[in-house]
């Protein structure tokens, strides 16, 4: 039983109940197994804070982060 923290709400949940992503070349992709990653709980996918968090994690501007958030919702 592994517990991880959501980057948006900072709630600690079981790893199996969360989505794991990583930033690669200023894009968010599902975790590939190598490199740094972050977790988002399923309830925070529609959070208004997600846009701002993605800006910080991936070091992108506001327009790019909106595209990334849309992509995360599709995944």
Secondary structure, DSSP 4 states (H G I P E B T S, - for coil): --EEEBTTT--EEEGGGEEEEEEETTEEEE--SSS--EEEEGGGTT-TTHHHHHHHHHT--HHHHHHHHHHHHH-
